[in-house]
Amino acid sequence: TNVRGGRSNHNFGIAWDIGIFTASGGYITTSQPYEEAARAGLSDQLQWGGHWRNFVDRPHYQLQLNASINLVRAKFEIGENYTMLA
C-alpha cells in the first residue's frame, strides 16, 4: 500500500485484493487476467486500482464512498455504519 498504517481502506473492510492463480497454484502477476476480472465485476459502487494513474494496483478493489478516510475512520471508531456512504 501507499498509505500509513491505519489509513488504508483495507483497515475498514471496504477494500480488498484478489489473487488469480494458475491450475498448479502459481500466482499470476500479468495484467490481462486482472483486467478481465475487472471487466466482469465492476459496478458504479466499486473502484478498481487498475484505473489509478499514480499507483496502478490491478488486484485492488474498494467501495466507492462519498466520504474521506477520516470520516470513515471516525464512524468506525464509534461503531457507526460507514458503508452507507456509498
C-alpha positions, -999 to 999 in steps of 0.1 A, spaced: 0 0 0 10 36 -4 -6 49 29 4 50 65 -8 22 88 -44 27 99 -53 49 69 -60 22 44 -95 13 32 -84 -23 39 -84 -14 76 -121 -7 75 -133 -37 54 -142 -15 24 -112 -26 2 -99 -60 -8 -74 -75 -32 -79 -106 -54 -54 -132 -64 -56 -151 -97 -37 -184 -98 -27 -210 -124 -41 -245 -122 -9 -256 -105 -12 -229 -78 12 -203 -91 3 -166 -86 -4 -147 -118 12 -112 -120 5 -103 -156 -21 -76 -163 -46 -94 -186 -63 -117 -162 -69 -89 -137 -82 -66 -165 -106 -94 -175 -118 -98 -139 -124 -61 -136 -145 -60 -168 -166 -89 -154 -172 -74 -120 -170 -36 -119 -201 -16 -110 -207 21 -101 -202 13 -65 -167 -2 -70 -134 14 -77 -107 -6 -93 -70 0 -86 -62 -8 -123 -77 26 -132 -54 46 -110 -27 66 -127 -1 71 -99 -2 37 -83 -17 11 -106 -29 -18 -84 -48 -43 -105 -56 -68 -78 -72 -40 -57 -109 -31 -54 -127 -8 -30 -162 6 -23 -167 40 -40 -176 61 -9 -186 97 -9 -166 103 22 -130 109 33 -110 82 50 -110 105 81 -148 103 82 -148 66 76 -123 61 104 -143 83 128 -175 64 122 -156 31 125 -142 41 159 -176 50 174 -193 19 159 -214 37 133 -222 23 98 -199 39 73 -207 17 43 -239 36 37 -218 64 24 -215 46 -9 
